[in-house]
């Protein structure tokens, strides 16, 4: 069973997470997700256990448990359906010209008076 573990302290190591889950049975793999640029933990990860009964016991016991001062979230990881991939262009209206409007934004003010006071 693949198990999602969220709200992890940023300082936790994979070995620490493995140790927490090994109290409930054999752990096949542990992966804490990190930012690819900084290498810093993103605060969540995955644990894989081959025995579903042991995995369910770990989920039941560890969900809501406090680890290094944070209440962690532990539940069965469900694969994301293929159709639900995130698009990076979701909430954009048709115009992508930046924020300062267009038109005649150059030149003096149009309140009359010509160029008085501009020298």
C-alpha positions as CSV (number, residue, x, y, z in Angstrom):
1,X,0.0,0.0,0.0
2,X,1.2,3.5,-0.8
3,X,0.7,5.9,2.1
4,X,0.6,9.7,1.9
5,X,2.2,11.5,4.9
6,X,1.5,15.3,5.1
7,X,2.3,18.2,7.4
8,X,5.7,16.9,8.1
9,X,8.3,19.0,9.9
10,X,10.7,20.4,7.3
11,X,13.6,19.0,9.3
12,X,12.5,15.3,9.4
13,X,14.7,12.8,7.6
14,X,13.6,9.8,5.6
15,X,15.3,7.5,8.1
16,X,13.1,9.1,10.9
17,X,10.0,8.6,8.9
18,X,10.9,5.0,8.1
19,X,11.5,4.3,11.8
20,X,8.0,5.6,12.7
21,X,6.3,3.3,10.2
22,X,8.5,0.2,10.9
23,X,6.9,0.0,14.4
24,X,3.9,-1.3,12.5
25,X,5.5,-3.6,10.0
26,X,8.0,-3.9,7.1
27,X,8.5,-0.7,5.1
28,X,9.4,-1.1,1.4
29,X,10.3,2.5,0.6
30,X,10.2,6.1,2.0
31,X,10.3,9.2,0.0
32,X,10.1,12.8,1.3
33,X,9.3,15.2,-1.5
34,X,11.8,18.0,-1.9
35,X,11.9,21.3,-3.9
36,X,14.1,20.6,-7.0
37,X,15.8,24.0,-6.8
38,X,16.5,24.4,-3.1
39,X,16.5,20.7,-2.0
40,X,14.3,21.7,1.0
41,X,11.5,19.4,2.1
42,X,8.0,20.3,0.8
43,X,6.5,18.9,4.0
44,X,5.0,15.7,2.6
45,X,6.1,12.3,1.5
46,X,5.1,8.7,0.8
47,X,5.7,5.5,2.6
48,X,5.2,2.1,0.9
49,X,4.3,-1.0,2.9
50,X,3.6,-4.4,1.2
51,X,1.3,-5.7,4.0
52,X,-2.0,-3.9,3.7
53,X,-3.1,-4.8,7.2
54,X,0.1,-3.4,8.7
55,X,-0.2,-0.3,6.5
56,X,-3.8,0.3,7.6
57,X,-2.8,-0.1,11.3
58,X,0.0,2.5,10.7
59,X,-2.4,4.9,9.1
60,X,-4.9,4.5,12.0
61,X,-2.3,5.0,14.7
62,X,-0.2,7.7,13.1
63,X,-2.8,10.0,11.5
64,X,-3.0,13.1,13.8
65,X,0.1,12.0,15.7
66,X,2.5,14.8,16.8
67,X,6.0,14.6,15.2
68,X,8.5,17.3,16.2
69,X,5.7,19.5,17.4
70,X,3.4,19.1,14.3
71,X,0.3,17.0,13.9
72,X,0.9,14.9,10.7
73,X,-1.7,13.7,8.2
74,X,-1.5,10.0,7.2
75,X,-3.8,8.3,4.7
76,X,-3.9,5.9,1.8
77,X,-2.5,7.5,-1.3
78,X,-4.8,7.2,-4.3
79,X,-3.3,7.6,-7.7
80,X,-4.4,10.7,-9.5
81,X,-6.6,10.0,-12.5
82,X,-4.9,10.9,-15.8
83,X,-7.6,13.5,-16.8
84,X,-6.9,15.7,-13.7
85,X,-3.4,17.0,-14.5
86,X,-3.0,20.6,-13.6
87,X,-2.7,23.1,-16.4
88,X,-0.5,26.1,-15.9
89,X,-2.8,28.4,-17.9
90,X,-6.0,27.9,-15.9
91,X,-7.3,31.2,-14.6
92,X,-6.3,33.5,-17.4
93,X,-8.6,35.5,-19.5
94,X,-7.7,36.0,-23.2
95,X,-5.5,39.0,-22.9
96,X,-1.9,38.5,-21.7
97,X,-0.5,41.9,-22.3
98,X,0.7,42.8,-18.7
99,X,-0.8,45.2,-16.3
100,X,-0.4,48.8,-17.4
101,X,-3.2,49.1,-19.9
102,X,-2.6,50.1,-23.5
103,X,-3.3,53.1,-25.6
104,X,-1.8,56.5,-25.4
105,X,0.1,56.4,-22.2
106,X,3.0,58.5,-23.5
107,X,3.1,62.3,-23.7
108,X,2.1,65.0,-21.3
109,X,-1.0,65.3,-19.3
110,X,-4.1,66.1,-21.4
111,X,-5.6,68.7,-19.0
112,X,-4.9,71.6,-21.2
113,X,-2.2,74.3,-20.7
114,X,0.3,72.8,-23.1
115,X,3.9,72.5,-21.8
116,X,3.8,75.3,-19.2
117,X,6.0,74.6,-16.3
118,X,7.9,71.8,-17.8
119,X,11.2,73.5,-18.4
